[in-house]
């Protein structure tokens, strides 16, 4: 009797909606920066078993050509957002070392990007990192912070993940 009860209830449930698939034209794609800007994508990756994190950055021009990239690892901070902010700081320092003056910094952490865009000081545990990123950003003639979906930041993510295998800062 319990079996028939389950079947009856199952028949009264509304049908599941059809599976919605995303076509290739709907997937977000990375877009090159407007000339003369360069786009710096940064990302962080956590290696919890080793108590380390990685930072990756890739710099591309208006044609989408890769100009350079970097990978570095550092001690894992207590907050995941801090990993993303440290990756952005390392990317900004890298761009400064290269003498770049006009960049768009993209990252896939909406919290980190919004924090770097915020005009007031952050009171979060990682607020000092946000302020450091802002101070570095002030060294550029033009800098823009932009959030992108994870799919548009895959190269920076792959470089950040690769940082696990580097012994020191690698360009």
SERO-905666 format. One line per 4 residues: number of its first residue (from 1); their letters; for each residue x, y, z of N, C-alpha, C, O. Coordinates in pm, 1 decimal, padded with zeros to 6 digits. Layout:
NUM> a> X:Y:Z:X:Y:Z:X:Y:Z:X:Y:Z | ...
This chain:
1> xxxx> 00080.8:-00118.3:00000.0:00000.0:00000.0:00000.0:00086.8:00127.0:00000.0:00053.6:00224.3:-00067.8 | 00195.4:00126.6:00074.3:00283.4:00241.9:00076.8:00341.1:00267.6:-00062.2:00362.8:00382.1:-00101.9 | 00365.3:00159.8:-00134.8:00421.9:00173.7:-00268.1:00325.5:00248.3:-00360.2:00367.8:00337.7:-00433.4 | 00200.7:00214.3:-00358.0:00103.7:00281.5:-00444.5:00086.6:00428.1:-00403.8:00062.5:00514.5:-00488.1
5> xxxx> 00099.4:00454.6:-00274.5:00088.6:00591.9:-00226.3:00200.5:00677.1:-00288.0:00175.6:00788.6:-00333.7 | 00323.3:00624.5:-00289.3:00436.0:00697.9:-00347.4:00415.0:00721.1:-00495.6:00442.5:00830.1:-00545.8 | 00367.7:00622.2:-00564.7:00344.5:00635.5:-00708.2:00238.4:00741.7:-00733.9:00254.0:00825.4:-00822.8 | 00130.3:00738.3:-00656.0:00024.7:00837.2:-00673.4:00078.3:00978.5:-00650.4:00046.9:01070.8:-00725.6
9> xxxx> 00160.4:00994.5:-00544.7:00217.1:01125.8:-00517.5:00313.1:01169.0:-00626.9:00317.3:01286.5:-00663.6 | 00389.1:01076.0:-00678.3:00482.4:01107.9:-00785.5:00407.4:01155.6:-00908.2:00453.9:01246.0:-00977.6 | 00291.9:01096.5:-00936.3:00212.6:01137.9:-01052.9:00154.8:01276.9:-01034.7:00128.6:01346.1:-01133.1 | 00134.2:01319.3:-00909.7:00074.1:01450.5:-00886.6:00177.3:01564.0:-00887.2:00139.9:01681.2:-00885.0
13> xxxx> 00306.4:01530.2:-00890.1:00410.0:01632.0:-00893.6:00414.8:01695.5:-01032.5:00397.1:01625.7:-01132.4 | 00438.0:01823.6:-01040.5:00448.2:01886.8:-01172.1:00573.8:01835.6:-01243.5:00671.7:01799.2:-01178.3 | 00571.2:01832.9:-01374.1:00688.8:01783.9:-01448.1:00807.1:01878.8:-01428.8:00789.9:01998.8:-01407.4 | 00926.0:01822.5:-01436.8:01046.5:01904.3:-01426.1:01057.5:01991.2:-01551.5:01019.3:01949.1:-01660.7
17> xxxx> 01110.4:02113.5:-01534.9:01127.1:02197.9:-01653.2:01230.1:02135.9:-01746.1:01319.9:02065.2:-01700.4 | 01218.6:02161.1:-01875.0:01317.1:02104.4:-01967.4:01455.5:02158.5:-01935.1:01469.9:02271.5:-01888.4 | 01556.2:02077.6:-01960.2:01693.9:02116.8:-01932.4:01731.8:02231.0:-02025.5:01723.3:02219.7:-02147.8 | 01773.3:02339.3:-01965.4:01812.4:02455.5:-02044.2:01962.0:02447.1:-02071.5:02042.4:02444.9:-01978.3
21> xxxx> 01998.5:02442.5:-02196.1:02140.1:02436.7:-02229.8:02184.1:02572.2:-02283.4:02106.5:02644.8:-02345.6 | 02307.9:02603.8:-02258.3:02363.7:02730.0:-02304.5:02433.3:02704.1:-02436.4:02521.0:02618.2:-02446.0 | 02394.2:02777.9:-02536.7:02458.5:02763.1:-02666.8:02590.3:02838.5:-02666.1:02614.8:02922.4:-02579.3 | 02673.8:02808.2:-02762.6:02804.9:02872.4:-02771.0:02791.7:03023.8:-02781.2:02877.0:03096.3:-02730.1
25> xxxx> 02686.7:03072.7:-02846.2:02670.9:03216.8:-02861.8:02630.2:03284.5:-02731.1:02642.2:03406.5:-02719.7 | 02582.2:03208.6:-02631.7:02540.6:03265.4:-02504.3:02650.6:03261.2:-02399.2:02638.4:03327.6:-02296.2 | 02756.5:03186.3:-02421.3:02865.5:03178.0:-02323.9:02941.3:03308.8:-02318.8:02967.8:03369.8:-02422.3 | 02976.1:03352.2:-02199.2:03054.9:03475.8:-02191.3:03192.8:03452.9:-02252.0:03252.8:03347.0:-02233.2
29> xxxx> 03242.0:03550.6:-02323.6:03375.8:03540.5:-02382.7:03458.8:03660.9:-02340.2:03406.1:03769.8:-02317.2 | 03588.5:03639.3:-02330.4:03680.7:03746.1:-02296.1:03685.4:03844.6:-02411.5:03687.6:03804.9:-02528.0 | 03686.8:03973.0:-02378.8:03693.5:04077.7:-02481.0:03821.6:04157.5:-02462.9:03857.3:04193.0:-02350.6 | 03891.0:04185.9:-02572.4:04013.5:04265.9:-02561.1:03982.4:04409.4:-02519.8:03870.3:04457.2:-02537.5
33> xxxx> 04082.7:04477.6:-02464.7:04060.6:04616.7:-02420.1:04057.9:04711.8:-02539.9:04110.5:04680.2:-02646.7 | 03996.8:04827.3:-02521.1:04004.9:04928.3:-02627.8:04147.4:04983.7:-02633.7:04213.3:04999.3:-02530.9 | 04193.1:05012.7:-02753.4:04326.0:05070.0:-02769.6:04327.1:05207.5:-02706.2:04227.9:05278.4:-02723.5 | 04427.3:05251.9:-02635.8:04561.1:05197.0:-02617.6:04577.5:05118.7:-02486.8:04689.8:05087.1:-02447.6
37> xxxx> 04467.6:05087.4:-02419.6:04477.0:05015.2:-02293.2:04529.8:04874.4:-02312.0:04524.0:04817.0:-02420.7 | 04581.3:04820.9:-02203.2:04615.5:04679.5:-02195.8:04526.1:04619.3:-02088.8:04487.6:04686.5:-01993.1 | 04493.9:04493.3:-02105.8:04407.8:04427.0:-02008.1:04493.1:04330.4:-01926.9:04566.7:04248.1:-01981.2 | 04480.6:04343.3:-01795.2:04551.7:04257.6:-01701.2:04447.5:04173.9:-01629.1:04370.1:04226.3:-01549.0
41> xxxx> 04444.9:04045.0:-01656.7:04355.0:03954.4:-01585.3:04433.5:03891.7:-01471.5:04546.5:03846.5:-01490.0 | 04372.2:03889.1:-01353.0:04438.8:03828.1:-01238.0:04344.0:03729.9:-01171.3:04221.9:03742.7:-01179.9 | 04403.0:03631.6:-01104.6:04322.8:03534.8:-01029.7:04408.7:03472.7:-00921.2:04531.6:03471.7:-00929.2 | 04341.2:03421.1:-00820.0:04407.9:03351.9:-00710.8:04360.9:03207.9:-00705.4:04252.2:03174.9:-00752.9
45> xxxx> 04443.0:03123.4:-00647.6:04409.4:02981.8:-00632.3:04461.8:02934.3:-00497.5:04570.4:02973.8:-00455.0 | 04384.4:02849.5:-00430.7:04422.4:02800.6:-00297.5:04476.3:02658.9:-00304.2:04421.4:02573.5:-00373.7 | 04583.4:02635.0:-00231.9:04642.0:02502.0:-00217.8:04639.0:02469.2:-00069.3:04741.8:02474.8:-00001.8 | 04522.3:02435.3:-00019.2:04500.5:02420.4:00125.8:04590.8:02316.3:00190.3:04638.7:02336.7:00301.8
49> xxxx> 04614.4:02205.3:00121.8:04698.2:02100.3:00178.9:04839.9:02146.2:00206.9:04908.4:02090.8:00292.8 | 04883.1:02247.1:00134.5:05017.8:02300.8:00151.1:05018.4:02433.1:00226.8:05124.7:02490.6:00250.2 | 04900.0:02482.0:00265.4:04884.3:02611.1:00331.5:04942.1:02724.0:00247.3:04999.9:02819.2:00299.8 | 04925.5:02711.7:00114.5:04976.0:02811.2:00020.0:04863.7:02854.5:-00073.6:04759.3:02789.8:-00082.9
53> xxxx> 04887.8:02964.5:-00141.6:04797.0:03013.0:-00244.6:04881.6:03056.8:-00363.1:05001.6:03080.5:-00349.7 | 04818.7:03067.0:-00478.1:04888.6:03109.7:-00598.3:04821.4:03230.4:-00659.2:04700.5:03249.8:-00646.7 | 04902.8:03311.7:-00725.8:04852.7:03426.7:-00799.9:04894.6:03410.6:-00944.5:05006.0:03367.1:-00973.9 | 04804.8:03446.0:-01033.7:04836.2:03442.9:-01175.1:04787.7:03570.2:-01240.3:04684.5:03625.4:-01202.2
57> xxxx> 04862.5:03616.6:-01339.1:04822.2:03734.3:-01415.4:04865.0:03715.4:-01559.8:04968.4:03655.2:-01588.7 | 04784.1:03767.5:-01648.8:04815.7:03763.6:-01790.6:04782.0:03900.2:-01848.9:04677.4:03957.5:-01818.3 | 04870.2:03951.7:-01932.3:04851.7:04084.2:-01991.4:04836.4:04068.0:-02141.6:04918.8:04005.2:-02208.1 | 04727.4:04127.0:-02194.1:04698.8:04119.2:-02337.5:04669.5:04258.0:-02393.4:04626.8:04348.5:-02321.8
61> xxxx> 04693.8:04271.9:-02523.7:04673.3:04400.5:-02590.0:04536.2:04407.6:-02656.6:04453.3:04318.0:-02640.7 | 04514.0:04515.2:-02731.3:04384.5:04540.3:-02795.6:04350.3:04435.6:-02900.8:04234.0:04422.1:-02938.7 | 04450.4:04361.0:-02948.7:04425.5:04252.7:-03044.8:04404.4:04119.2:-02974.4:04379.4:04017.6:-03039.4 | 04414.4:04119.2:-02843.1:04399.6:03995.8:-02767.1:04528.0:03914.8:-02759.5:04528.2:03802.8:-02708.5
65> xxxx> 04637.1:03971.2:-02810.0:04765.6:03901.5:-02808.4:04823.4:03902.5:-02667.3:04822.8:04005.0:-02599.1 | 04873.1:03786.8:-02625.1:04936.8:03777.5:-02494.1:05073.4:03845.1:-02502.1:05156.4:03812.2:-02586.9 | 05094.3:03940.5:-02411.4:05222.2:04008.8:-02405.3:05313.9:03943.1:-02303.4:05433.0:03924.7:-02328.5 | 05258.1:03907.8:-02188.4:05336.4:03843.2:-02083.5:05242.2:03788.0:-01977.0:05122.7:03817.8:-01975.9
69> xxxx> 05297.3:03708.6:-01889.4:05219.4:03654.6:-01777.5:05312.5:03632.5:-01659.3:05434.7:03633.6:-01674.1 | 05254.2:03612.6:-01543.2:05333.7:03585.5:-01423.8:05259.7:03489.9:-01332.5:05136.8:03482.7:-01332.9 | 05337.8:03416.3:-01253.9:05283.5:03326.4:-01151.4:05367.3:03342.6:-01025.9:05489.0:03359.6:-01032.7 | 05301.4:03337.3:-00912.3:05371.1:03349.3:-00784.7:05289.3:03276.6:-00679.2:05167.6:03264.0:-00692.7
73> xxxx> 05354.7:03229.3:-00575.2:05281.0:03168.2:-00464.9:05315.2:03238.2:-00335.0:05419.7:03302.0:-00322.0 | 05223.6:03224.8:-00238.1:05237.1:03294.7:-00110.8:05160.6:03215.3:-00005.4:05084.1:03124.4:-00037.7 | 05182.5:03251.0:00121.3:05112.3:03182.8:00229.8:04961.8:03206.6:00219.0:04917.2:03317.4:00189.2 | 04885.9:03102.9:00243.2:04740.4:03110.4:00234.7:04686.3:03200.3:00346.0:04705.8:03171.7:00464.1
77> xxxx> 04617.7:03309.7:00308.0:04557.5:03394.8:00412.4:04430.5:03330.0:00467.6:04385.8:03227.0:00417.3 | 04373.6:03390.5:00570.2:04255.3:03334.5:00635.4:04127.5:03352.0:00554.6:04030.2:03280.3:00577.8 | 04125.6:03445.6:00460.3:04005.1:03475.7:00384.8:04027.9:03452.7:00236.0:04129.6:03494.5:00180.5 | 03933.2:03386.5:00172.7:03943.3:03358.4:00029.4:03948.6:03489.3:-00050.0:04023.2:03499.1:-00147.4
81> xxxx> 03871.3:03588.3:-00009.9:03873.6:03716.8:-00080.9:04014.3:03775.8:-00075.9:04058.4:03838.9:-00171.9 | 04084.2:03755.9:00034.2:04221.2:03807.0:00046.4:04312.1:03744.1:-00058.9:04402.9:03810.3:-00109.1 | 04289.2:03617.9:-00092.8:04368.5:03552.2:-00198.5:04349.6:03628.0:-00329.7:04446.3:03654.7:-00401.1 | 04225.1:03662.3:-00360.9:04196.1:03734.2:-00484.9:04256.5:03874.5:-00483.6:04307.7:03920.9:-00585.4
85> xxxx> 04250.9:03941.5:-00369.9:04306.0:04076.7:-00360.1:04458.5:04071.7:-00370.1:04518.2:04156.4:-00436.6 | 04521.7:03975.1:-00305.9:04667.9:03961.7:-00315.9:04707.7:03933.5:-00460.5:04807.9:03986.2:-00508.7 | 04630.1:03851.1:-00529.5:04657.7:03824.9:-00671.7:04648.1:03955.4:-00752.4:04730.4:03980.0:-00840.6 | 04548.4:04038.0:-00722.1:04534.2:04167.0:-00791.1:04652.7:04258.6:-00759.1:04704.2:04327.0:-00847.6
89> xxxx> 04695.2:04259.8:-00633.6:04811.1:04341.3:-00593.8:04935.0:04296.9:-00670.8:05009.9:04380.2:-00721.9 | 04956.5:04167.2:-00679.1:05072.3:04115.4:-00751.6:05063.2:04150.5:-00900.2:05164.9:04179.3:-00963.3 | 04942.9:04148.1:-00955.7:04924.0:04184.7:-01096.4:04950.8:04333.8:-01117.2:05012.7:04372.4:-01216.4 | 04904.5:04417.4:-01024.4:04930.0:04561.3:-01034.5:05079.2:04590.6:-01024.4:05132.1:04671.0:-01101.2
93> xxxx> 05147.3:04525.9:-00930.2:05293.5:04544.8:-00916.8:05365.4:04501.7:-01044.2:05458.7:04568.0:-01089.6 | 05321.4:04390.9:-01100.8:05380.0:04339.7:-01224.8:05363.9:04442.6:-01336.2:05459.0:04470.5:-01409.2 | 05244.7:04498.8:-01349.5:05219.6:04599.6:-01453.3:05305.0:04723.7:-01430.6:05354.6:04783.2:-01526.3 | 05322.6:04763.2:-01305.0:05407.2:04879.4:-01272.3:05552.0:04850.2:-01308.9:05619.3:04934.4:-01368.4
97> xxxx> 05600.8:04730.4:-01273.6:05739.0:04691.4:-01306.8:05763.2:04694.5:-01457.0:05873.9:04724.2:-01502.0 | 05659.7:04663.9:-01534.3:05672.4:04664.6:-01680.5:05660.6:04804.7:-01739.5:05680.7:04823.5:-01859.5 | 05627.9:04903.4:-01655.5:05616.4:05040.7:-01702.2:05483.9:05072.3:-01770.5:05474.0:05169.5:-01845.4 | 05382.6:04990.7:-01744.9:05252.2:05015.8:-01806.8:05187.0:05136.7:-01741.0:05203.8:05159.6:-01621.2
101> xxxx> 05112.8:05213.5:-01819.5:05051.7:05334.6:-01766.5:04899.4:05333.7:-01773.0:04834.1:05406.2:-01697.9 | 04842.6:05253.3:-01860.8:04697.9:05253.4:-01879.6:04648.7:05109.3:-01889.2:04672.2:05041.5:-01989.2 | 04579.3:05062.5:-01783.2:04536.7:04922.8:-01781.0:04391.5:04908.5:-01736.9:04332.6:04997.7:-01675.9 | 04337.5:04793.9:-01770.1:04210.5:04748.9:-01715.3:04243.2:04621.0:-01639.5:04290.6:04523.8:-01698.3
105> xxxx> 04218.2:04621.3:-01510.2:04242.8:04502.1:-01428.8:04111.6:04426.0:-01415.3:04013.4:04478.0:-01362.0 | 04111.2:04303.4:-01463.7:03992.0:04219.4:-01455.5:04015.5:04105.3:-01358.4:04125.2:04050.0:-01350.4 | 03910.8:04070.8:-01284.8:03914.9:03957.7:-01194.4:03776.5:03897.4:-01181.9:03676.5:03962.8:-01211.5 | 03770.9:03772.3:-01137.9:03640.9:03704.0:-01129.5:03581.2:03704.1:-00989.0:03479.2:03639.5:-00965.2
109> xxxx> 03643.3:03775.7:-00896.4:03586.5:03790.0:-00762.3:03513.7:03923.0:-00753.8:03575.6:04028.9:-00743.1 | 03381.8:03915.9:-00758.7:03300.7:04038.7:-00754.0:03324.9:04115.2:-00624.1:03328.3:04238.3:-00623.9 | 03341.5:04042.7:-00514.5:03365.4:04107.1:-00384.8:03497.0:04185.1:-00387.9:03501.9:04300.0:-00344.0 | 03602.3:04123.9:-00439.0:03732.8:04190.1:-00444.1:03729.8:04311.6:-00536.7:03780.0:04418.0:-00500.7
113> xxxx> 03672.0:04296.7:-00654.1:03667.0:04407.7:-00749.5:03583.9:04522.7:-00692.0:03625.7:04638.3:-00697.9 | 03467.2:04491.6:-00636.7:03383.8:04597.1:-00578.2:03454.1:04667.2:-00462.0:03439.9:04788.3:-00444.5 | 03529.1:04591.7:-00383.5:03602.9:04651.4:-00271.7:03710.5:04747.1:-00322.7:03732.4:04852.7:-00263.4 | 03778.0:04710.7:-00432.6:03881.1:04798.7:-00487.8:03820.1:04922.4:-00553.0:03886.6:05025.3:-00564.8
117> xxxx> 03695.0:04913.2:-00595.0:03624.1:05028.2:-00652.4:03567.4:05121.3:-00545.4:03538.2:05237.7:-00572.9 | 03552.3:05070.3:-00424.8:03491.0:05146.1:-00315.6:03579.9:05263.8:-00275.5:03701.0:05248.5:-00259.7 | 03519.3:05380.0:-00259.3:03595.0:05502.2:-00227.7:03628.1:05514.9:-00078.9:03720.5:05587.2:-00041.8 | 03553.3:05445.0:00005.7:03578.9:05455.1:00150.2:03667.9:05339.6:00195.9:03665.0:05232.3:00135.7
121> xxxx> 03746.6:05360.1:00301.1:03832.9:05252.5:00351.1:03749.9:05132.2:00398.1:03642.4:05147.7:00456.0 | 03802.2:05013.6:00372.0:03734.8:04890.3:00410.8:03766.3:04856.9:00556.1:03880.4:04870.0:00600.5 | 03665.3:04814.0:00628.7:03684.0:04773.9:00767.2:03697.2:04622.5:00780.6:03707.0:04571.3:00892.1 | 03697.4:04551.4:00670.4:03710.4:04406.0:00671.9:03851.2:04366.4:00716.5:03943.0:04448.4:00717.7
125> xxxx> 03865.9:04239.8:00752.8:03996.9:04188.1:00796.2:04105.3:04208.2:00689.8:04223.4:04220.4:00722.6 | 04065.7:04211.6:00564.9:04160.5:04226.5:00454.6:04159.8:04370.4:00399.8:04209.8:04394.8:00290.0 | 04104.0:04464.4:00474.9:04094.8:04603.8:00430.5:04228.5:04666.3:00396.7:04238.1:04746.5:00303.7 | 04332.3:04630.2:00471.8:04465.5:04684.1:00443.0:04514.3:04640.9:00304.9:04588.0:04714.5:00239.2
129> xxxx> 04473.7:04522.5:00261.0:04511.4:04475.7:00127.0:04439.0:04555.8:00019.1:04496.8:04589.8:-00084.1 | 04312.5:04585.2:00044.5:04235.3:04667.8:-00049.0:04301.0:04804.6:-00062.5:04315.7:04856.4:-00173.2 | 04340.1:04862.5:00050.0:04403.8:04994.7:00047.3:04537.3:04988.9:-00027.0:04572.2:05082.6:-00098.7 | 04611.4:04880.9:-00010.6:04737.3:04865.4:-00084.4:04711.1:04860.2:-00234.3:04783.3:04922.3:-00312.3
133> xxxx> 04608.2:04786.5:-00274.8:04572.8:04778.6:-00417.2:04536.0:04916.8:-00471.3:04573.9:04952.2:-00583.0 | 04462.4:04994.4:-00392.2:04423.5:05129.6:-00434.9:04545.9:05220.5:-00448.8:04553.7:05300.3:-00542.3 | 04641.5:05208.5:-00355.9:04763.8:05288.6:-00364.7:04843.5:05252.7:-00489.8:04897.5:05340.8:-00556.7 | 04850.8:05125.4:-00520.9:04919.4:05083.0:-00643.2:04846.0:05135.0:-00765.9:04908.9:05179.0:-00862.1
137> xxxx> 04713.9:05130.1:-00763.0:04633.5:05176.8:-00876.5:04656.1:05325.5:-00902.5:04650.1:05370.1:-01017.0 | 04682.0:05401.8:-00797.1:04706.3:05545.7:-00811.2:04833.4:05575.8:-00890.0:04851.6:05688.9:-00935.1 | 04920.8:05478.4:-00907.6:05045.3:05499.3:-00981.4:05027.2:05494.6:-01132.2:05120.4:05525.3:-01206.5 | 04908.1:05456.4:-01178.7:04881.3:05450.2:-01322.4:04818.4:05580.6:-01369.8:04750.3:05648.8:-01293.2
141> xxxx> 04841.3:05614.6:-01495.0:04773.5:05728.3:-01554.9:04624.5:05696.8:-01563.5:04539.8:05782.0:-01536.9 | 04594.5:05572.7:-01601.1:04455.5:05528.2:-01611.9:04447.8:05382.8:-01567.6:04522.1:05297.7:-01616.4 | 04357.2:05355.6:-01474.8:04333.5:05218.6:-01431.1:04184.0:05200.6:-01410.6:04115.3:05288.8:-01359.1 | 04136.2:05086.4:-01451.4:03994.6:05053.4:-01437.3:03986.1:04913.3:-01377.9:04058.7:04823.5:-01420.5
145> xxxx> 03898.7:04894.1:-01280.7:03875.1:04762.3:-01223.2:03746.5:04708.2:-01282.6:03645.7:04778.5:-01290.0 | 03750.5:04582.9:-01324.6:03633.9:04524.6:-01389.5:03614.2:04379.2:-01346.4:03708.0:04299.5:-01346.9 | 03490.3:04346.5:-01309.3:03456.5:04207.7:-01276.0:03415.9:04135.3:-01403.6:03342.5:04189.1:-01486.6 | 03465.1:04011.5:-01418.2:03427.5:03927.7:-01532.2:03385.0:03790.5:-01480.7:03429.2:03747.9:-01374.0
149> xxxx> 03299.5:03721.4:-01555.7:03263.9:03584.9:-01516.4:03387.7:03494.9:-01518.1:03484.4:03521.6:-01589.3 | 03382.9:03390.9:-01440.5:03496.0:03298.1:-01429.1:03543.1:03245.8:-01565.5:03662.7:03227.4:-01587.9 | 03447.2:03222.2:-01656.2:03482.3:03169.9:-01788.6:03571.2:03266.5:-01866.2:03648.3:03224.1:-01952.3 | 03561.3:03394.5:-01837.0:03643.1:03495.7:-01905.5:03778.6:03515.3:-01839.6:03860.2:03594.1:-01887.4
153> xxxx> 03802.7:03445.4:-01731.9:03926.9:03462.1:-01656.7:04004.7:03330.7:-01647.6:04089.1:03314.0:-01559.6 | 03976.3:03239.2:-01737.3:04032.4:03104.2:-01726.8:04184.3:03100.5:-01743.7:04250.6:03019.7:-01678.6 | 04240.7:03185.2:-01828.7:04386.5:03183.3:-01845.8:04456.9:03228.0:-01717.5:04554.6:03166.3:-01675.2 | 04407.2:03334.6:-01656.3:04466.4:03380.1:-01529.4:04449.6:03272.9:-01421.8:04539.5:03251.7:-01340.4
157> xxxx> 04334.1:03205.1:-01421.5:04311.0:03097.8:-01324.0:04410.1:02982.8:-01345.6:04466.7:02930.2:-01249.8 | 04430.3:02944.7:-01471.2:04524.8:02835.4:-01500.1:04666.5:02872.2:-01456.9:04740.5:02787.5:-01407.0 | 04703.8:02997.3:-01475.9:04837.2:03041.4:-01433.5:04847.3:03040.4:-01281.7:04949.2:02999.1:-01226.2 | 04741.7:03086.0:-01214.1:04740.5:03085.1:-01067.1:04750.9:02942.3:-01014.2:04820.5:02917.4:-00915.8
161> xxxx> 04682.7:02849.5:-01078.5:04689.7:02708.8:-01038.3:04828.8:02651.9:-01064.2:04878.9:02570.3:-00986.8 | 04889.9:02695.2:-01172.3:05026.1:02651.6:-01205.5:05128.0:02702.2:-01102.6:05234.7:02642.7:-01086.7 | 05095.9:02810.7:-01033.6:05188.9:02868.4:-00935.0:05229.2:02766.8:-00829.0:05335.9:02779.2:-00768.7 | 05146.4:02668.4:-00806.1:05178.6:02561.3:-00709.8:05312.6:02495.0:-00744.6:05384.3:02448.1:-00656.2
165> xxxx> 05345.1:02491.9:-00872.9:05464.2:02419.8:-00919.7:05585.6:02508.6:-00941.5:05689.8:02460.2:-00985.7 | 05574.5:02636.9:-00911.6:05689.8:02724.5:-00928.3:05755.6:02746.6:-00792.9:05689.1:02751.9:-00689.5 | 05886.3:02759.3:-00796.0:05957.6:02776.7:-00669.2:05968.4:02922.7:-00628.3:05989.1:02954.1:-00511.0 | 05954.1:03011.3:-00725.7:05961.4:03154.3:-00698.1:05882.7:03229.4:-00804.5:05833.4:03169.6:-00900.2
169> xxx> 05871.5:03358.0:-00787.7:05803.8:03446.2:-00882.5:05850.3:03413.5:-01023.5:05970.3:03414.4:-01051.2 | 05757.1:03384.9:-01112.2:05792.2:03343.6:-01248.7:05720.7:03431.2:-01349.9:05600.0:03453.4:-01340.7 | 05796.7:03480.6:-01446.7:05739.3:03560.0:-01555.8:05746.5:03478.4:-01683.1:05703.8:03524.9:-01788.8
